[in-house]
Amino acid sequence: MPLHLIFMGTPDFAVPTLIALANAGHEIAAVYTRAPKPAGRGMDVQGTPVEREARRLGLKVATPASLKSEETQAAFRAHNADAAVVVAYGLILPKPILEAPKLGCFNVHASLLPRWRGAAPINRAIIAGDATSGVTIMRMDEGLDTGAMAMAERVAIGADMTAGDLHDVLARLGADLMPRALAALERGSLTFTPQPDAGVSYAAKISKEETRIDWSKPARQVHDHIRGLSPFPGAWFELGGVRVKALRSILATDSGAPGRVLDDRLTVACGDGAVRLMQVQRAGKQPMAAEDFLRGTPIKAGAQVQ
């Protein structure tokens, strides 16, 4: 029979799982998400992607700023949930929240645990040049993504795949895995494996200081940096004092002084090898193909980017 659930999530990544659970017939007592924030040029207050989808589905929405107060915890317990499903929620779940659902709290994590615990597993996997990623379903505990694993599925990371590309693949995969995990939970057949001590790594939040491209690094590292930060926050360089984001690139066989433009197709030399920029975004403008960018901003071979 369907489970009585609480769903907890915030960004686009969580929306497919919410939809999948609703389609599977589970009773979603409440959807917890982050409070609305001003966004866009007009700084209009907008609900999160999860809130917008929850309201479309006619579900009750809660947006507490914290889960630490006794009042908030009592309201959470009052839902009398069988389980909570957590997908990129963004708030720490204290012990009383973790212990409130009868069967536990279950998380969709966008990595193959224990690799890339933490806030930015998709970005870090690509920046590190990983060849594979995946999704892990785990039962949450008080640690940072340290809970016992129930299910996992692996995917290949393509040579030119961006963080945005991988995000979409893993979001769909999580939406497929979680209903399967809950079905096994209903049957009493879901088994758990403690995470191994070996292979633990942490995916720290991306800082502004690490977004600028360092052309002195090898081309492979520059390429991985560009795609690992695309589309957001975006790796960037300066051209004539103007900031430009590099959103897509491919490796090139050319060579030259780091930061030197090598041809009329926006191929830029790195410390070892070169990358050809395929999609860029000037500050305040929309992303565009490099060839379109070059029509409006011709850049000759020999130019220097910073």
Buried (B, 14 or more C-beta within 10 A) or exposed (E): EEBBBBBBBBBBBBBBBBBBBBEBEBEBBBBBBBEBEEEEEEEEEEBBBBBBBBEEBEBEBBBBEEBEEEEBBEBBBEBEBBBBBBBBBBBEBBEBBBEBBEBBBBBBBBBBBBBBBBBBBBBBBBBBBBEEBBBBBBBBBEEEBBBBBBBBBEBEBEEBBBBBBBBBBBBBBBBBBBBBBBBBBBEEEBEEEEBEEEEBBBBEEBEEEEBBBBBEBEBBBBBBBBBBBBBEBBBBBBBEEEBBBBBBBBBBEBBBEBBBBBBEBBBBBBBBBBBBBBBBBBEEEEBBBBEEBBEEBEBEEEBBBE
